[in-house]
């Protein structure tokens, strides 16, 4: 991905970037460029681009499928709906490096072992991608991003077969992104809260290349067939910019610790202090917050075009009936039966998610338990309805 600070420059280059001519293929080198993860939410997964340099000329361009614009109207809504467009940009390699040096991020390069014919086909595909009607594409984090675009265009350029390495152990999409998200624990919690069962599907070797670092590592073990002979697709990795990653103490425990403290406080208020006025205030706060979360889960499950957000079983633990109870609370009405039904659905969340194989962020457990305590308080167990 790329910062908004260079968006306008990149867009200008979209207009003036020259086509790559097929006749220059025999004097052209193609490189896959990988950039280390950054500190911003949109950069923690790293970045991938293609570099094309024509020997004996000033042509040295980067083709970057990771350009987006924060100023896009309704940016967050469009992203949540799965209707955010990214675009391909072409600009100088030197400018590309300057951006990542300024961010303190390492950059690696792998020269790709392509024949002249394969380079010609690659140039045609890139030029086609740069056409105004094709320069934008519908972004999908797992299946169509800056890394998968590079993976696919290289595979499409091959004369014969590209053979990815074989791995004994595979991981789910959720497991693959977790290590990158630990640097931003609240983002990690938000992602785990919204991702559904599709994110728990085991990723193949090709699938896991949606992450730039894994694309880089897998390309190192990928072979390409030329005239019946298997050859390495990528030459040995070269470090272009070497900036050690800043080591910061992990704060992945913070959301979980905070939610357990809130849970303990709610338990004390509910079963020890028993102060009706304080309980009422807590109910208004909790029911409002959980109503918002429940409606968000309904939105992402039903209306988002991101498949990875569908079939999210957390909609049981934090279900939409909480919002109905909140409305009734504001109206000064009580519903013991509805509270019992809501509590029952919340109780089902953990075993159902466990059986279905959905990953659960540890911080979600005290979060759901907190609303369950207040639901239990309104269930009037042991009393006649």
N, C-alpha and C positions, 0 to 999 in steps of 0.2 A: 504494500500500500504506500501511498505517497502523501506528503503533507500538502495542505491547501496552499501554503506559501509559494509552491512552484506550479500550482495548477494552471494559472494563466499563461505562464511561460510554456508549459507543456501543451496547452491548447493551441498556442501560437505555432508550435512546432508541428502540430497535427496538420496545419494548413500548409506550411512551407516545407515539410519533410519530403525530400525527393524519393521517388520510387527507387527500389533496389533493382538494378538492371541485371537480367539473367546472364548477359555476356561478361559480367565481372565476377561470376561465381568462382572461377578457378583461381582468382587472386583474393578471395575473401575468406576471412576466418569468422566462425560463429562460436560464441561463448554463452554458456548459461551463467548468469550472475545471481548469487544468493547473498542476501543481506541478513545480518543477525537481528534477532528480536529487539524492539525498542521498548521504551517505557510507557508510551501512550496506549490506550485501550485498543486502537486500530493497528498498532504496530507490534504487539507482543508476540505475534506468531511468525514474524520475519517477513521477508519479501523475496520475490523471484522476478527476473527480467531476462530478456535476450539482448546480447550485444553483437552487433555486426560491424566488422572493421574491414575496409578494403585496403590491402597493402599498397604502399606507394601513393596514397591519396590522403586527403583530409577527412574522408568519410569514416566516422567512428560514432555510431549511433546506438542508443539503447531503446528497445521496444518494450514498453511497460503497460501491462494489462491491469494495473492496480490503481488507476486514477479515479477519484470520486470527488464530489464537491459538497462540502458541509452546508453550503448556502442553498442547496436544492430545496425547493418548497416542501414543507412537511417531511423533512429528512428522516426523523425518527419513526414517524408513522409509516413511511414508504419502506424503510428498512424492516420494520416489524411485519409488514404485510408481505415482504418478499418481492417488492416492486421497485427496488433501488437499482439503477443502472450504473455500471462501471464503464470505463472506456479505455481504449488503447491510445497511448501517447508515444510519440517518438521525439527524442531530444538527445543532445550530445552526451557522450559517455563521461566527459569531464564534469559536466553539470550534475549528472547523476551521482558521481562519486562525492562531489562537494556536499551534496545534501546529506549523505550518510556519514561523512566525516564530521559535519557540524552536529549531528545527532549522537556522535560517539558510538557508532555501530560498525562492527567489522563487516568486511565484504570479501566474498570468495568468488573465484572464477574457475569454470571448467570448460576447456576447449572441446567442442563436439566433433567427433570423427564422422563427418558427412562427406559423401562424394560430391563431385561437381553437379551431377544431376539432382541429387538430393537438396543441395543448396539452391539450385534454380527453382525447384518446387517450393522450397521454404520461402524464397523471395516472393513468388507468386501468391502464396497464401498470406504473407504479411501485407503485401500491397492490397490484396482483396480485403483484408481486415481493416485497412486504413481508409477504405472508401467511406464517404460520409454516412451512407446507409448502414454500414457494418461496424463503425467504430465503437458503438455502444453495445453492451450486452447485459443481460439480466443476471445480476450477481447472485451466486449461491455459495455460501461459505464452504460447505463440504464438497460440492460437486462442480462448481464453475467459478474459479477465482484466478488470481494472477499466476498461481503455481500450476493449476490444472490446465490453464490455457497454454502454457509453455510445454507441459508434458504432451498435450494432445497435438500441438502443431508440429512438434518434432516427430512424433509417431506418424503423423499424416504425411510427413515429408520423406519418410523412408522408402527406398526402392523395394525392400523385402520386409523382413520381420524385425521388430524390436522386442527383445526378450528381457523382461524384468526379472530381478533376482527372486529366489524362492526363500521364504522364511518359515521356520518351524512354528513360531508362535505369532498369533495375531492379536490385535487389541481392538476394542471398540472405538468409534469416533470420540466418544466422551472421554475415554481413557487417554487417547492421543493428545487431546487439547488440554487436559488437566495440568500437566507440568508447566505449560506456558502461562496458564492463568493464575498460578499460585502467587505470582508477583503482585497481582491485583485481586486480593481475596474476595472483595465484594463483587467484582466482575465474575469471578469463578462461581460464587453463590448464585448470581443472577442467571448465568448460563445454565447451571445445573437445575435451577428452578424452572426454566422455560423449555429446556430440551426434553423431548419425549422419547418413546421407545426406539424410533429410527436411529437415534444417536447411539444406541447401545448395540447396534448391529456390528459384527466384526468386520473390520476394514481389510480388504485385500491389499496386496503390495501396491497395486495401481491406485487404489482408493486413498491410501495414506499419504500419497504424494500431494494432497491438497495443502499439506504443511511444507513450506519452503525448505526447511532443514532436512526433512525426510525425503523430499524430492532430490535434493543435493546428494544425500547419502545413498539413495537407491540408484540414482544415475551412475554413481561410481561403480556399481556392480551390474549395470545393465549392458547387454551386448546387442549389437546390430549386425544383421546378416548382409554381407557383401559378396556377391558371386558365390554363394554357397558356403562362405567362410564366416564364422562368428568372430567379430572384433569388438573391442570395448567401445561403447558409445561415447564415453567421456574420458579425456586424458586426466592424469592426476590433478588433484585439487591444488589450486594456487591461491594463496592468501594475498589479496590486493590491499586491503586495509586491515591492519591488525590492532584492534583496540580492545583490551581486556574488558569483559563485561563487569559492570559494577556489582560487587557482592553486597547485597543488603539482607538484613535479617528477615527471614520469612515471617509474615504476620498472618499466615493462613488460619491460625487458631482464633483470630479476633472475632469473626462473626459467630463462631460456635460458642466461644466463651461468653459473649454478650447475650446471646439468646438463652443460654443456660441460666445466666443471672436474672434475666427477665422472667423466665419460667419459675425460678425459685421465688422471686418476689410475688408473682401472681398466686402461687401456691400458698404462700404465707398470708396474703390478703384474703384468699378464699377460705382457707381452712383454719387459720390461727387468729388473725386480727378480727375478721368478720365485721368490718365497718361498712354498712350499707352505702354511705355516701361515697367512700373511696372506691368501693366495688362498682358503683354506677359510673364513675368517671373512667375507670379502667375499661369497663364494658364499651363505653362510647368510643374510646380510643382504639381498642383492639378490634372491635367489630367493624369499625370504619376501615382500618388498615387491611384487615383480612378480606373485607368486601372488595376493595380495590384489587388486591392480588387475585381473588377468585374471578373477577370480571376479566382481568388481564389473561388469566389462564384459559378462560372460555374463548377469548379473542384469538389467542395464538393457536389453540387447538382447532378451531373451526375456520377462522377467516384468513390466517396467514398462509401464504403460498410456499413458505419454507417447510418442506416435508419433515425436517428434523424436529420441528416444534409440535408435530401432531402426536396423538396417542400419549399425551403426557398424563400419567396416572396421579400426579400431584393434585389434579382437579378433584380427587376424592378427599384427600387430606384437608385441602383448603377449597371447599366446594361452594357453589353459587348460592346455596341455601343460607349461608352466613349473611349474604347481602339482604336476603328477604327478612331474616331475623333482625337485622340492623334497622330496616325500614319500620318494622313493627315496634322496635324499641323506641324509635323516635316518636311514633304515634302513641306511645304509652300502652301498648298491648303486649301480652305475653303469649307464648305458644309452647307448652311443654312437649307436646307431641312432635312439633317441628324441630325443637331442640334435640329431642332424642333421635330423630331421624338423621339430623345433621351430624350428631356425635357418632352415630353408627357408621355413616359414610367415612368420617374421618378415621375411625378405628380400622376400617378396611384398607386404608391407603398402604400402610407398611407391609402387611402380608401379601397383598395383591401385587405391589411393586416388586417385592422380593421374588415372588413366584414368576412374574413376567420377565424379570431380569433387568428392570430399570435401575440405573445407578442412582444412588441417593447421596447427596451432599450431607455430611454429618450435621451441619448447622441447621438443616431442615427439620431434624428430629425434635429438638427443643422448641422450634418455631411452631410446629403443628401441635405439639403437646400443650403449648401455652393456650391456644384457643380451645383445645379439648377440655382443659380445666374449667374454663368459663362456661363452656357448653354443658359440662357435667353439673355445674352449679345451678343451671336453669332447668335441669331435667326433672327435678323434684322426685328423685328415686326414693321409694319408701313412703310416698304420699299418694293419696288418691287423686286422679286427674279430674 
